[in-house]
Each structure stands twice: as structure tokens, then as C-alpha cells.
Amino acid sequence: MSAKATSQATWEQDVLQAEGPVLVDFWAEWCGPCRMVSPVLDEIQSDNPDKITILKLNVDENPQLAMQYQITSIPAMKVFVGGEVKQSIIGAKPKFALEQDLAAFIG
């Protein structure tokens, strides 16, 4: 199971009204570190399908959301619970480090 894409059009339903925690990966096609972290997030999603939903948001295609959530560098990940940002993670990290960062949600 891999991370699904979200966009401005589906944001409210996918993220703000979601049941349970949602991690949004803010990324861009040209971003090398984003491409490195993507398969790691896919693995975390596969390992925890009933605990967290992982979505990807292309910042080039959705600049208004990137501005709204103050994304100044990518990759940036934000965990939403009940429509609110509960945690922010900046930069590419190995799987164990991301799992530690997400322990409150997947632990």
C-alpha cells in the first residue's frame, strides 16, 4: 500500500475531515530528498494501515496549501488529527527516525 495523492480539491475530505491521524508529505517532483523519503513513507503506510493515513501533496501543483501551512522547505511532513496540525517533521529521515517521530500515532 502506498501513499495516495491529495490536492486542494480533496483536502477538506482527505485531511481535515479524516478519521484518525493523517500524515501529509509536502513534496515536489524536482526534490531529491522528497524522492528518497517517499518509499520510506510507503513502507510506514504498509506497516500501519489501520493507524495512520499517509498522503502526498505536490507543492508545485498546490501552492496555496503550501503557503497556508507555511511550507518553506521540503520534504516537510505534517500530522493532522481532527483537522489540526499536531506534529511537523522537516527533512528526509531514515525509516527508524520517522517511526520514532510518529510513535505517538503509530506506537
C-alpha positions as CSV (number, residue, x, y, z in Angstrom):
1,M,0.0,0.0,0.0
2,S,1.5,3.3,-1.0
3,A,0.7,6.9,-0.1
4,K,-2.2,8.5,-2.0
5,A,-2.1,11.9,-3.5
6,T,-4.3,14.7,-2.2
7,S,-4.9,18.2,-3.6
8,Q,-6.7,21.5,-2.9
9,A,-9.8,19.9,-4.4
10,T,-9.9,16.9,-2.0
11,W,-8.0,18.5,1.0
12,E,-11.0,19.0,3.2
13,Q,-12.3,15.5,2.8
14,D,-8.9,13.8,2.8
15,V,-7.3,15.7,5.6
16,L,-9.5,18.0,7.6
17,Q,-12.4,15.6,8.0
18,A,-10.4,12.3,8.2
19,E,-10.9,9.7,10.9
20,G,-7.7,9.3,12.8
21,P,-4.2,10.7,12.1
22,V,-3.2,11.8,8.6
23,L,0.4,12.5,7.7
24,V,0.7,14.8,4.7
25,D,4.0,14.7,2.8
26,F,4.6,18.1,1.2
27,W,6.9,17.4,-1.8
28,A,7.8,18.3,-5.4
29,E,8.9,16.3,-8.4
30,W,12.3,18.1,-8.6
31,C,13.2,17.5,-4.9
32,G,15.8,14.7,-4.5
33,P,15.3,14.2,-0.7
34,C,11.5,14.0,-1.3
35,R,12.1,11.1,-3.7
36,M,14.3,9.5,-1.1
37,V,11.7,9.7,1.7
38,S,8.7,8.6,-0.5
39,P,9.4,4.8,-0.4
40,V,10.0,5.1,3.4
41,L,6.6,6.7,3.9
42,D,5.1,4.0,1.7
43,E,6.6,1.3,4.0
44,I,5.3,3.0,7.1
45,Q,1.8,3.2,5.5
46,S,2.0,-0.5,4.6
47,D,3.2,-1.4,8.2
48,N,0.4,0.7,9.8
49,P,-2.6,0.7,7.5
50,D,-5.1,1.0,10.4
51,K,-3.2,3.5,12.5
52,I,-2.3,6.4,10.1
53,T,-3.1,7.6,6.6
54,I,-0.2,8.9,4.6
55,L,-1.0,11.4,1.8
56,K,1.3,13.3,-0.6
57,L,0.7,16.9,-1.6
58,N,2.7,18.3,-4.6
59,V,3.5,21.9,-3.6
60,D,4.1,23.0,-7.2
61,E,0.5,21.9,-8.1
62,N,-1.0,23.2,-4.8
63,P,0.9,26.4,-3.9
64,Q,-2.0,27.9,-1.9
65,L,-1.9,24.9,0.6
66,A,1.9,25.1,0.8
67,M,1.6,28.8,1.7
68,Q,-1.3,28.2,4.2
69,Y,0.7,25.7,6.1
70,Q,4.0,27.7,5.9
71,I,6.0,25.1,3.9
72,T,9.3,26.8,3.3
73,S,11.5,23.8,2.7
74,I,10.7,20.3,1.5
75,P,10.3,17.5,2.2
76,A,8.0,18.6,5.0
77,M,5.5,16.4,6.7
78,K,2.7,17.4,9.0
79,V,0.5,15.1,11.0
80,F,-3.2,16.2,11.3
81,V,-5.6,15.0,13.9
82,G,-9.2,16.3,13.8
83,G,-8.2,18.8,11.2
84,E,-5.4,20.4,13.3
85,V,-1.6,20.1,12.9
86,K,-0.3,18.0,15.8
87,Q,3.3,17.5,14.6
88,S,5.7,18.8,11.9
89,I,8.7,16.9,10.6
90,I,11.1,18.7,8.3
91,G,13.6,16.9,6.0
92,A,14.3,13.4,4.8
93,K,15.0,10.8,7.5
94,P,15.6,7.1,7.6
95,K,12.6,4.8,8.5
96,F,13.5,4.3,12.2
97,A,13.8,8.0,12.8
98,L,10.4,8.7,11.1
99,E,8.9,5.9,13.1
100,Q,10.2,7.5,16.3
101,D,8.8,10.8,15.3
102,L,5.4,9.2,14.6
103,A,5.4,6.9,17.7
104,A,2.6,8.8,19.3
105,F,0.4,8.0,16.3
106,I,1.6,4.5,15.3
107,G,3.0,3.2,18.5
